[in-house]
Amino acid sequence: MHKKICLLWAALACAMPQFAQAPAETLTPAQLNARAKARNVPEIRFESAPNFLKLPPNLHLGEGIGVATNSKGHIFVYTRSQATRLFEFDAKGTYLREIGEGLYGFAFAHAVRVDSQDNIWAVDEGSNMVIKFNPEGRVAMVLGRRPEPGELAPETPEPYTFNRPTDVAWDAMGNIFVSDGYGNSRVVKYDKNGRFIASVGSKGNAPGQLNLPHTIATDAQGNVYVGDRSNSRIEVFDNGLAFKAIYDNVGAPWALCITPGPHQVLYSSNSNPDNNNSQIEAVTGEIYKMELDGTILGKFGHAGKKLGEFGTVHEIDCRNENQLLVSEITTWRVQKLTLDPVRRPQ
């Protein structure tokens, strides 16, 4: 069976357009802008499990916006369908329950994450809220506030008000980091009780500035990695939000994920845009595996609608380094991926 899968992937690789390897002079300006700068990156072999999530009859996923797992391996999927909904599945993909049905803070899903205590955090771009659920599924904390009808966003960013937030992460002390996001182009740090500590960022492309911070992750040292999507780069800040580094060779980071220790790695998805532009899809869609210092270890995947292809990856769960979950916008699904291990340079 494994041999057949490998042969199938080889056939697909031969059949797909080879824009990513094409000379630069054959690409349009838009393709050159969207294509990652990194060249000659090793390919990581992987497989995708078919029909992994098992939904009850008459229950469907909409856009696959967020995916995360807890310490038991349970899977949480935040989806945009007729209404924004948060589902829980067991480790085998069997549906268990819905969390927060009809919740006032659910308007337009953007990300779901699970912290070290198995609390579930939903980031809702439409309600301008970050909502913490305890493991039992009850609301334990809210950050931000849903705007009242006709209420406009503040002209300048405020400590406790978001403008289309995108993601959330934590450090070992429980401090909370929110990427705030489409409107404010900043990252905000709160303590574990939700008290404002600091923020960084304003709209721009200088070091320390941001233009749509779309995704965020932290490492064991408390450093903060921000997917600065519209600037096509990852920016790294220390725990106090002082600027440290830029990684600008892996395309536009729609989704970031850092594995648990002891040796942490960073995944970044150069997702194909969700407008179904076939020219841009031809040069995007791959996911990069990196060391925390920005060294690229390999990449895998490309844009497409078939099993093992990616339809605008919007979030990655990497609790297990070589077994990932990816949620996708334009294919309305979550895929479970098994990667071949990468041999790191000695």
Buried (B, 14 or more C-beta within 10 A) or exposed (E): EEEEEEEEBEEBEEEBEEBBEBEEEEBEEEBEEBBBEBEEBEEBEBBBBEEBBEBEEEEEBBBBBBBBBBEEEBBBBBBBEEEBBBBBBEEEBEBEEEBBEEBEBBBEBBBBBBBEEBBBBBBBBBBBBBBBBEBEBEBBBBBBBBBEEEEEBEEEBBEEBBBBBBBBBBBEEEBBBBBBBBBBBBBBBBEEEEEEBBBBBBBEEEEBBBBBBBBBBBBEEBBBBBBBBBBBBBBBBEBEBEBBBBBBBBBBBBBBBBBEEEEBBBBBBBBBBBEEBEBBBBBBBBBBBBBBEBEBBBBBBBBBEEBBBBBBBBBBBBBBBBBBBBBBBBBBBBBBBEBEEBEEEE
